[in-house]
């Protein structure tokens, strides 16, 4: 019932930029926060950035100053602008929605930062 449309991943050179988008559809009761997590094989999934409906943001220390999260509450859509990308940012990025009805995950989109 709940689906996510993720886009924006791909291959980029170090120092480049990408913008990820995630739109949640279907019935979700009371979304209060959306965000992005990432994971590579052999590593734990980690929070990258999140934003509440009121605009309160949270970032991993490793991306502060480089990534910016934003949202469109009316569309249940969250964006992640990623600048000054590093090879260490390479991962599968997963959209997440936190709601009073539960927590929901997107299918993930691959981001590869390489020369």
MDTraj code that builds the backbone (N, CA, C; nanometers):
import mdtraj as md
import numpy as np

residues = "UNK UNK UNK UNK UNK UNK UNK UNK UNK UNK UNK UNK UNK UNK UNK UNK UNK UNK UNK UNK UNK UNK UNK UNK UNK UNK UNK UNK UNK UNK UNK UNK UNK UNK UNK UNK UNK UNK UNK UNK UNK UNK UNK UNK UNK UNK UNK UNK UNK UNK UNK UNK UNK UNK UNK UNK UNK UNK UNK UNK UNK UNK UNK UNK UNK UNK UNK UNK UNK UNK UNK UNK UNK UNK UNK UNK UNK UNK UNK UNK UNK UNK UNK UNK UNK UNK UNK UNK UNK UNK UNK UNK UNK UNK UNK UNK UNK UNK UNK UNK UNK UNK UNK UNK UNK UNK UNK UNK UNK UNK UNK UNK UNK UNK UNK".split()
xyz = np.array([
    [0.0829, -0.1198, 0.0000],
    [0.0000, 0.0000, 0.0000],
    [0.0870, 0.1257, 0.0000],
    [0.1884, 0.1256, 0.0834],
    [0.2797, 0.2390, 0.0902],
    [0.3936, 0.2146, -0.0074],
    [0.4161, 0.3107, -0.0935],
    [0.5216, 0.3011, -0.1926],
    [0.6040, 0.4288, -0.1945],
    [0.7279, 0.4137, -0.2361],
    [0.8180, 0.5265, -0.2495],
    [0.8713, 0.5313, -0.3916],
    [0.8808, 0.6502, -0.4441],
    [0.9441, 0.6721, -0.5727],
    [1.0721, 0.7490, -0.5465],
    [1.1853, 0.6810, -0.5611],
    [1.3155, 0.7410, -0.5387],
    [1.3840, 0.7649, -0.6724],
    [1.4568, 0.8735, -0.6806],
    [1.5294, 0.9053, -0.8019],
    [1.6488, 0.9932, -0.7691],
    [1.7391, 1.0053, -0.8636],
    [1.8508, 1.0969, -0.8508],
    [1.9855, 1.0325, -0.8275],
    [1.9883, 0.9035, -0.7999],
    [2.1148, 0.8363, -0.7793],
    [2.1910, 0.8192, -0.9089],
    [2.3170, 0.7809, -0.8967],
    [2.3980, 0.7593, -1.0139],
    [2.5451, 0.7666, -0.9830],
    [2.6236, 0.7814, -1.0882],
    [2.7686, 0.7894, -1.0788],
    [2.8127, 0.9341, -1.0937],
    [2.8975, 0.9780, -1.0037],
    [2.9473, 1.1149, -1.0075],
    [3.0932, 1.1159, -0.9641],
    [3.1693, 1.2109, -1.0164],
    [3.3093, 1.2245, -0.9780],
    [3.3229, 1.2934, -0.8432],
    [3.4317, 1.2675, -0.7721],
    [3.4542, 1.3393, -0.6466],
    [3.4446, 1.4897, -0.6670],
    [3.3788, 1.5552, -0.5725],
    [3.3561, 1.6982, -0.5830],
    [3.2288, 1.7357, -0.6547],
    [3.1642, 1.6394, -0.7165],
    [3.0415, 1.6645, -0.7886],
    [2.9199, 1.6679, -0.6986],
    [2.8032, 1.6801, -0.7621],
    [2.6779, 1.6936, -0.6892],
    [2.5714, 1.6017, -0.7457],
    [2.4806, 1.5621, -0.6595],
    [2.3614, 1.4881, -0.6964],
    [2.2467, 1.5355, -0.6090],
    [2.1263, 1.5191, -0.6586],
    [2.0081, 1.5475, -0.5782],
    [1.9162, 1.4268, -0.5805],
    [1.8874, 1.3750, -0.4632],
    [1.7974, 1.2630, -0.4477],
    [1.6574, 1.3119, -0.4151],
    [1.5583, 1.2413, -0.4672],
    [1.4197, 1.2724, -0.4393],
    [1.3479, 1.1465, -0.3950],
    [1.2542, 1.1626, -0.3051],
    [1.1733, 1.0510, -0.2590],
    [1.0325, 1.1001, -0.2317],
    [0.9369, 1.0404, -0.2992],
    [0.7963, 1.0732, -0.2798],
    [0.7240, 0.9519, -0.2245],
    [0.6580, 0.9697, -0.1126],
    [0.5806, 0.8633, -0.0507],
    [0.4371, 0.8691, -0.0993],
    [0.3821, 0.7535, -0.1307],
    [0.2439, 0.7458, -0.1755],
    [0.1727, 0.6344, -0.1017],
    [0.0419, 0.6326, -0.1161],
    [-0.0377, 0.5380, -0.0406],
    [-0.0726, 0.5943, 0.0957],
    [-0.1486, 0.5184, 0.1706],
    [-0.1940, 0.5679, 0.3002],
    [-0.0853, 0.5567, 0.4061],
    [-0.0528, 0.6673, 0.4635],
    [0.0361, 0.6736, 0.5788],
    [-0.0276, 0.7703, 0.6768],
    [-0.0495, 0.7232, 0.7972],
    [-0.1146, 0.8048, 0.8971],
    [-0.0123, 0.8889, 0.9718],
    [-0.0171, 1.0171, 0.9490],
    [0.0595, 1.1107, 1.0288],
    [0.2097, 1.1051, 1.0121],
    [0.2592, 1.1339, 0.8918],
    [0.4034, 1.1459, 0.8721],
    [0.4524, 1.2701, 0.9451],
    [0.5503, 1.2527, 1.0297],
    [0.6052, 1.3664, 1.1014],
    [0.7525, 1.3906, 1.0702],
    [0.8180, 1.2945, 1.0038],
    [0.9569, 1.3106, 0.9669],
    [0.9903, 1.2229, 0.8476],
    [1.0707, 1.2741, 0.7592],
    [1.1234, 1.1967, 0.6486],
    [1.2741, 1.2188, 0.6410],
    [1.3426, 1.1229, 0.5842],
    [1.4861, 1.1381, 0.5767],
    [1.5523, 1.0337, 0.4903],
    [1.6840, 1.0310, 0.4997],
    [1.7668, 0.9426, 0.4195],
    [1.8658, 0.8694, 0.5081],
    [1.8797, 0.7403, 0.4831],
    [1.9833, 0.6573, 0.5426],
    [2.0658, 0.5980, 0.4294],
    [2.1861, 0.5529, 0.4614],
    [2.2698, 0.4911, 0.3598],
    [2.3426, 0.3706, 0.4163],
    [2.3808, 0.2802, 0.3248],
    [2.4472, 0.1580, 0.3661],
    [2.5300, 0.1009, 0.2517],
    [2.6492, 0.0554, 0.2841],
    [2.7341, -0.0190, 0.1928],
    [2.7604, -0.1564, 0.2530],
    [2.7902, -0.2570, 0.1687],
    [2.8210, -0.3895, 0.2232],
    [2.9312, -0.3826, 0.3281],
    [2.9089, -0.4492, 0.4388],
    [3.0053, -0.4509, 0.5465],
    [2.9945, -0.3354, 0.6433],
    [2.9027, -0.2434, 0.6172],
    [2.8846, -0.1294, 0.7052],
    [2.7403, -0.1242, 0.7556],
    [2.7241, -0.0613, 0.8706],
    [2.5909, -0.0440, 0.9251],
    [2.5159, 0.0652, 0.8501],
    [2.3855, 0.0486, 0.8435],
    [2.3039, 0.1544, 0.7878],
    [2.3051, 0.2727, 0.8838],
    [2.3277, 0.3905, 0.8305],
    [2.3398, 0.5083, 0.9132],
    [2.2473, 0.6190, 0.8651],
    [2.2057, 0.6993, 0.9593],
    [2.1276, 0.8179, 0.9256],
    [2.2161, 0.9184, 0.8543],
    [2.1678, 0.9696, 0.7436],
    [2.2367, 1.0755, 0.6709],
    [2.1769, 1.2102, 0.7070],
    [2.0468, 1.2219, 0.6918],
    [1.9777, 1.3468, 0.7215],
    [1.8302, 1.3196, 0.7383],
    [1.7646, 1.4022, 0.8174],
    [1.6210, 1.3918, 0.8354],
    [1.5628, 1.5304, 0.8539],
    [1.4334, 1.5398, 0.8313],
    [1.3643, 1.6672, 0.8469],
    [1.2222, 1.6418, 0.8933],
    [1.1774, 1.7193, 0.9907],
    [1.0407, 1.7084, 1.0389],
    [0.9493, 1.7941, 0.9528],
    [0.8181, 1.7745, 0.9713],
    [0.7229, 1.8573, 0.8989],
    [0.7371, 2.0046, 0.9342],
    [0.7887, 2.0313, 1.0536],
    [0.8112, 2.1680, 1.0956],
    [0.9430, 2.2261, 1.0495],
    [1.0240, 2.1471, 0.9795],
    [1.1483, 2.1979, 0.9242],
    [1.2714, 2.1772, 1.0095],
    [1.2595, 2.1038, 1.1185],
    [1.3754, 2.0751, 1.2015],
    [1.4594, 1.9674, 1.1340],
    [1.5873, 1.9942, 1.1180],
    [1.6760, 1.9036, 1.0455],
    [1.7778, 1.8391, 1.1374],
    [1.8269, 1.7251, 1.0932],
    [1.9316, 1.6533, 1.1629],
    [2.0241, 1.5941, 1.0572],
    [2.1552, 1.6054, 1.0796],
    [2.2538, 1.5565, 0.9838],
    [2.3595, 1.4736, 1.0528],
    [2.4084, 1.3740, 0.9814],
    [2.5272, 1.3047, 1.0263],
    [2.6456, 1.4004, 1.0207],
    [2.7359, 1.3876, 1.1161],
    [2.8518, 1.4762, 1.1189],
    [2.9329, 1.4696, 0.9895],
    [2.9357, 1.3548, 0.9264],
    [3.0166, 1.3365, 0.8079],
    [2.9645, 1.4124, 0.6863],
    [2.8397, 1.4580, 0.6911],
    [2.7822, 1.5266, 0.5752],
    [2.7468, 1.6712, 0.6040],
    [2.7624, 1.7158, 0.7262],
    [2.7301, 1.8535, 0.7604],
    [2.8117, 1.9504, 0.6765],
    [2.7442, 2.0498, 0.6247],
    [2.8090, 2.1481, 0.5405],
    [2.8152, 2.1108, 0.3948],
    [2.7839, 1.9861, 0.3620],
    [2.7873, 1.9402, 0.2234],
    [2.6500, 1.8995, 0.1721],
    [2.5690, 1.8409, 0.2582],
    [2.4360, 1.7933, 0.2192],
    [2.3292, 1.8848, 0.2774],
    [2.2204, 1.8990, 0.2047],
    [2.1066, 1.9767, 0.2514],
    [1.9789, 1.8992, 0.2257],
    [1.8996, 1.8812, 0.3291],
    [1.7728, 1.8120, 0.3152],
    [1.6592, 1.9138, 0.3131],
    [1.5592, 1.8870, 0.2330],
    [1.4415, 1.9721, 0.2250],
    [1.3200, 1.8843, 0.2000],
    [1.2025, 1.9441, 0.2111],
    [1.0817, 1.8633, 0.1950],
    [0.9670, 1.9453, 0.1397],
    [0.8709, 1.8739, 0.0844],
    [0.7443, 1.9298, 0.0410],
    [0.6378, 1.8496, 0.1135],
    [0.5870, 1.9042, 0.2211],
    [0.4928, 1.8300, 0.3045],
    [0.3651, 1.7915, 0.2298],
    [0.3181, 1.8804, 0.1437],
    [0.1948, 1.8536, 0.0711],
    [0.2076, 1.7318, -0.0196],
    [0.3271, 1.7075, -0.0685],
    [0.3515, 1.5953, -0.1584],
    [0.4167, 1.4766, -0.0889],
    [0.4385, 1.4879, 0.0417],
    [0.5121, 1.3846, 0.1149],
    [0.6416, 1.3481, 0.0439],
    [0.7136, 1.4497, 0.0045],
    [0.8364, 1.4326, -0.0718],
    [0.9533, 1.4944, 0.0032],
    [1.0650, 1.4250, 0.0007],
    [1.1865, 1.4738, 0.0631],
    [1.2987, 1.4720, -0.0401],
    [1.3870, 1.5701, -0.0295],
    [1.4990, 1.5841, -0.1210],
    [1.6295, 1.5863, -0.0427],
    [1.7337, 1.5424, -0.1076],
    [1.8665, 1.5507, -0.0486],
    [1.9624, 1.6049, -0.1535],
    [2.0043, 1.7289, -0.1345],
    [2.1037, 1.7896, -0.2210],
    [2.2413, 1.7545, -0.1669],
    [2.3210, 1.6865, -0.2470],
    [2.4520, 1.6390, -0.2052],
    [2.5588, 1.7095, -0.2875],
    [2.6389, 1.7902, -0.2211],
    [2.7468, 1.8634, -0.2852],
    [2.8815, 1.8165, -0.2324],
    [2.9854, 1.8498, -0.3054],
    [3.1223, 1.8134, -0.2654],
    [3.1318, 1.6661, -0.2293],
    [3.0785, 1.5831, -0.3154],
    [3.0726, 1.4401, -0.2868],
    [3.2115, 1.3778, -0.2791],
    [3.2233, 1.2830, -0.1889],
    [3.3476, 1.2106, -0.1657],
    [3.3272, 1.0625, -0.1933],
    [3.4344, 0.9894, -0.2236],
    [3.4195, 0.8445, -0.2415],
    [3.3557, 0.7764, -0.1213],
    [3.3784, 0.8292, -0.0024],
    [3.3201, 0.7724, 0.1184],
    [3.1683, 0.7844, 0.1221],
    [3.1118, 0.8687, 0.0373],
    [2.9672, 0.8828, 0.0301],
    [2.9022, 0.7724, -0.0519],
    [2.9819, 0.6912, -0.1193],
    [2.9290, 0.5821, -0.1991],
    [2.8493, 0.4862, -0.1117],
    [2.7259, 0.4623, -0.1493],
    [2.6378, 0.3768, -0.0711],
    [2.5045, 0.3648, -0.1426],
    [2.4218, 0.2747, -0.0931],
    [2.2819, 0.2730, -0.1305],
    [2.2085, 0.3639, -0.0338],
    [2.1354, 0.4585, -0.0877],
    [2.0628, 0.5550, -0.0067],
    [1.9158, 0.5162, -0.0011],
    [1.8645, 0.5074, 0.1198],
    [1.7278, 0.4645, 0.1431],
    [1.6449, 0.5787, 0.1990],
    [1.5322, 0.6022, 0.1377],
    [1.4361, 0.6983, 0.1896],
    [1.3605, 0.6361, 0.3062],
    [1.3299, 0.7175, 0.4064],
    [1.2536, 0.6690, 0.5201],
    [1.1492, 0.7708, 0.5607],
    [1.0323, 0.7206, 0.5958],
    [0.9256, 0.8036, 0.6486],
    [0.8902, 0.7549, 0.7880],
    [0.8913, 0.8458, 0.8828],
    [0.8476, 0.8170, 1.0180],
    [0.7072, 0.8708, 1.0356],
    [0.6168, 0.7829, 1.0767],
    [0.4771, 0.8196, 1.0911],
    [0.4208, 0.7575, 1.2174],
    [0.3091, 0.8119, 1.2614],
    [0.2446, 0.7562, 1.3802],
    [0.1963, 0.6130, 1.3566],
    [0.1739, 0.5780, 1.2299],
    [0.1316, 0.4434, 1.1952],
    [0.2475, 0.3459, 1.1817],
    [0.3693, 0.3959, 1.1828],
    [0.4850, 0.3110, 1.1673],
    [0.5954, 0.3780, 1.0888],
    [0.7005, 0.3027, 1.0637],
    [0.8144, 0.3503, 0.9872],
    [0.8215, 0.2763, 0.8546],
    [0.8555, 0.3489, 0.7492],
    [0.8515, 0.2931, 0.6146],
    [0.9808, 0.3238, 0.5413],
    [1.0243, 0.2286, 0.4586],
    [1.1494, 0.2385, 0.3855],
    [1.1270, 0.2344, 0.2353],
    [1.2078, 0.3114, 0.1645],
    [1.2115, 0.3028, 0.0201],
    [1.2991, 0.1882, -0.0260],
    [1.3045, 0.1679, -0.1570],
    [1.3785, 0.0544, -0.2119],
    [1.5279, 0.0792, -0.2214],
    [1.5699, 0.2023, -0.2100],
    [1.7104, 0.2376, -0.2175],
    [1.7535, 0.2781, -0.3565],
    [1.8479, 0.3699, -0.3618],
    [1.9059, 0.4127, -0.4879],
    [2.0571, 0.4220, -0.4714],
    [2.1295, 0.3734, -0.5707],
    [2.2752, 0.3658, -0.5618],
    [2.3387, 0.4999, -0.5938],
    [2.4283, 0.5425, -0.5070],
    [2.5126, 0.6590, -0.5316],
    [2.6572, 0.6120, -0.5317],
    [2.7263, 0.6371, -0.6414],
    [2.8661, 0.5982, -0.6537],
    [2.9494, 0.7211, -0.6851],
    [3.0480, 0.7462, -0.6019],
    [3.1381, 0.8599, -0.6197],
    [3.2757, 0.8043, -0.6536],
    [3.3178, 0.8239, -0.7763],
    [3.4425, 0.7646, -0.8233],
    [3.4939, 0.8399, -0.9444],
    [3.6257, 0.8384, -0.9597],
    [3.6881, 0.8955, -1.0779],
    [3.6895, 0.7966, -1.1926],
])
top = md.Topology()
chain = top.add_chain()
for i, resn in enumerate(residues, 1):
    res = top.add_residue(resn, chain, resSeq=i)
    for name in ("N", "CA", "C"):
        top.add_atom(name, md.element.get_by_symbol(name[0]), res)
traj = md.Trajectory(xyz[None], top)
